[in-house]
Amino acid sequence: MLRLEAGRNPHDRALIALVGELSTCSDVFRQRWGSNDVKFHRSGTKRIRHPAIGRIDLSYESMPLQSEPDLQLNVYTATPGTRDADALKLLASWAATRDLPAPAPQRRQ
């Protein structure tokens, strides 16, 4: 994704500086960046480590937005009936209740 962005904005000074810094600090990055072995994947699997639910493997699909050519929509899903699906449901439930206002105290009569 970094190389894709660099291709879109080849004169972006901040991006040029970031690539320079990463190249200086990491032999692996420098070798991979220099190899020009770039592949854009529109679908696949991502492994995410979330602080609340731990490791979760999700399938993803990327779709370009016709109205905004520089943007894309990424959709992540978990296979139904798996630990990943359960973890995703738990995360959704946690996020949905996290910002709810606290219930009002009940008055005694």
Long-range contacts (C-beta under 8 A, 24 or more apart in sequence): 3-33, 3-38, 4-38, 4-40, 8-70, 46-76, 50-87, 50-91, 52-90, 52-91, 52-94, 53-87, 53-88, 53-90, 53-91, 54-87, 56-84, 56-87, 56-88, 56-91, 57-84, 58-84, 58-88
